[in-house]
Amino acid sequence: MNHPRRHLRFQALALTTLVIGLLPATFASSIAEPVRLASAFFGWAVAMYLFAAGGTLVAAFTFGPGERLRPAWLLVSASYLVLVPAMIRLGPKGSGLYLEATRAPWVDSLATIASGSLAVAGFLLLSRAWHASGLDTTSRTGRVVARLGALAVAVAMAGPDLAEQLPAALGGDVEAAGDVLTDLLDGGLFVVAVPVLRAALVLGGGLVAWPWVLLTASLTAWLGYDAIIVYGGVAGLDGRTMRVIEEVCRTLGAAMAFSAGIAQRWVMTEPKKAAGD
């Protein structure tokens, strides 16, 4: 039997996360000057990455050494934490709201590649843990179809930039090679994370579904982040609007990861009877 009261704090957590996700839009509406807005976005992004790293770390240490989910959550936590030094190194000008926005290709690329690699490894372990749980009743055909769907999404998101950067990368352009590797990791993440979505769907309304649902929401937000970068200009959005939407998606992606970690902690500390509801 399901007990709605037991879901209240999870629902409140999800709702609070959604509200937090909209805060970058309020920054933009109250700060017109690009330099000040870039500084606000910079500080906020650093805080959100630390926020996400902390929440997922809480989930990791909910499990003991040797348990399958501990290294998975640790890798997801590290995927956020590794971005912080690079952001601090780039500073507010890296946000792209200055007319003379700066880039530090090696710093940016290495941090992004490291983060993507850690995220792919973490979600791969999460996916394996779900498969090993015995709860995944999806047929082999269903799993293949889901993977193909994820691959199609990955191609739509990473394909245009990959096609643009690949010739230069093959010609020896190191920065382009870094972009190509980043695109491949971004695409790979959505493919390996498909079982996370399946877990969220299969577990339905039970308490144990919440971490998986929130992780899926995090991935969806990051999908939106990639989509606005790739297709925002095609849709006719100006640079400022695109940046604001990017920050909303970034915030939602990080905040949902934090909430997923906290939800995992709550699920594991619930009485066994409640966790099965």
Secondary structure as UniProt FT lines:
FT   HELIX           4..7
FT   HELIX           8..21
FT   HELIX           23..30
FT   HELIX           34..60
FT   TURN            61..62
FT   TURN            65..66
FT   HELIX           69..81
FT   HELIX           83..90
FT   HELIX           92..95
FT   TURN            99..100
FT   HELIX           105..132
FT   TURN            133..134
FT   HELIX           140..170
FT   TURN            171..172
FT   HELIX           174..192
FT   HELIX           194..202
FT   TURN            203..205
FT   HELIX           207..209
FT   HELIX           210..231
FT   TURN            232..236
FT   HELIX           239..269
FT   HELIX           272..275
//
